[in-house]
Amino acid sequence: MVPTLSTERLVLREITKKDSQGIFSCFSHDGITQYYGQDTLRRIEEAEAFVDSFATSYKEKRGIRWGIEVEGEQQIIGTIGYHAWSEKHKRAEVGYEIHPKQWRKGYASEALDKVLQYGFNELSLRRIGAVVFKENIPSQQLLTKFGFVKEGVLRDYMYQNGEAYDTYVYSLLKQSEGRAKTNF
């Protein structure tokens, strides 16, 4: 079972079938999928498949995804978590999305802060990466705010609606002796 995490205003919890409508609400919105590398969902069954894939990824120790819920509201407004998780190499990539109705309220920052702490302290990660479409300025700004460093460009890395896009790769490293890194 995915552990539940809490912040001042949010609950980060396991995503279940009852969240399929919330997943659909997010991923059927072009404003979300344009920078996700995922085609826009058209049917609720596609959202149900997402829920299944999140559970399988966690069971197989390849990733962990939380539903983001505003405390007391009982419905998710987005998701956040890790994929490409390698326990052996102590690394994972973080990803997130928040429904556009909830943008500019600080929820992404609040959730990301908690998930980064969990990754470094509970999963024993040394490196957290992020792959971001070059056009996704808000996500780049969020990562930079948390100390992520842009490492380079991945050319033609993501395909969206049949078109290739370049992405940036970012990383955040856990502090270690003799190196100036994060304070997690």
N, C-alpha and C positions, 0 to 999 in steps of 0.2 A: 504494500500500500504506500502510495506517495505521501510523504510527511506533509502536514499542514504547517504553513509558515504564516506569521502575523506581522503586520506593520501597524503604524498609528491608525491608518484608515482602511487598510486592505487585509483580506484573507487570501492567501495563495494556497489553493487546495487541489486535490485530485480532480481530474476531469472525468465525468461519468456520462453515461448515455443521456441522462436528464439535461446535460449541457449541450446537447446537439443543436438546439435552436440558437443558443448563444454563439456557438461555433459558426453556425450557418450565417447568423447576423453579421459576424465579423468578416468571414471569408467570402461572402456573397457581395461584399462592398468593394468596388473597384479601387477606392482610395487605399484600401488595405493591401489588396493583392498586387497592385502595380509594382510594388517593391519587395514582393515576397518570393518570387520565383514559382508561384503557384497560380494556376488558372483560377479565375473567379468561379466559385461554386454556384451551381444552378439548381441543385436538388438537395433536399434535407438528407437523403441517403449518402451523399458525398460527405456531409458533415459527420454523420455517424461513422463513416469509414475513418475519418480523421481521429475521432475519439478512440476507435479500435487501434489505430496506428500508434497513438500516444501510449496506450496501455502496453502494447507489444514492445515498444522501444524501451520502456522502463523495465519490463519483465526480463528482457534480454540484456539489460545493462548497457544500452546504446544511447540512452537519453532519459531525460526526466522533464515533464511539462506540467506546469501548474495552471489552473484556471485562476484568473484575477477577478476577485469579487470585492465590491465595496462592502465593508462590514455592515451587516444587517440587511443587505438587499437581496440575498439568495439567488443571484444570477450573475453569470460571468460577463465581464466587459472586455475580455481579451485573454491572451495566454502569454506565458513566459517560461523559458526553460532552456535546457541544454540538449544538444544533439551532437553527433560525432564524438561522443564521450568515450575516452580510452582510459580505463582505470590504470592500466599498465604504464601508460605514458603521462598520466596525471594531467590530462588536458580535455577540454570540451569547447564547443562553440555555443554561444548564447544567442537566442532569438526571442523576439517578442512582438506583439501587436496589441493595440488598444483600439476599440471601436471609435471612429471619428467623433461621435457625440461626446466622448470622454476626453478628447485631446485638450491639452493646455491646462490640465488640472493638477499636474505633478504626479499622476499615478504611475507613469512609466518609470520615472526616477525612483519613486518609493519602492516599487516592485523590483527594479534592477538592483538597487542597493542591497535588498534582502537576499536576492538570489546570488549575487556575487559573494556575499558573506557566507552563504550556505556552501557554495562551490569551493571556496578556499578552505573553510573551516571544517565542514562535514564530509565533503567528497575528496578532500585532500588534493585539490587541483593545484597545479603550479602555473598553468597557463590557461587563460580563457580567451578564446578568439571570437571574432564576429566578422561576418561577410556582409557587406552593405552595398546596395546599388549606388553607383556614383551620383545619381540624381537624388538620392534620399538624404537631403541635407539635415532634416531634424534628427534622424537617427545618428548621423555622424556627430552632430553637436552633443547628443546625449552621451555617446560613448566617450567623446573627448572630455566631457565634464567629469566622468568617472576615472579619467587617467589612461584610457586606452590610447595606444600609439598606432598610427597608420603605418603599416609595414610595406604596402605596395598595392599594385593593381593586378587583378586576375582578369586577363583578357578573355572576352566572350565566355564568361564563366556561368552566367545564368541565361536561360531561355524563357522568355515570357511572350505568350501569344505568337510563337513562331519566330521571334526576333532575338538575336544574341545581344547581351548587355555585359559591359565591363563592370566589375565590382571592386571595391576596396576591401582589403583584409586588414583588420585591426587586432591588437592583442593587449591583454593586461596580464602582467606577471605578478605572482605572489612575492612579497618581500623575502629576501634571503640575506645572509651575512655578506657584507662587502659589496652589495649591490643596492642601488637606489631604485626601489620599485614601489609597490602599493603598501598601504598600511593595514591590509585585511588580515 
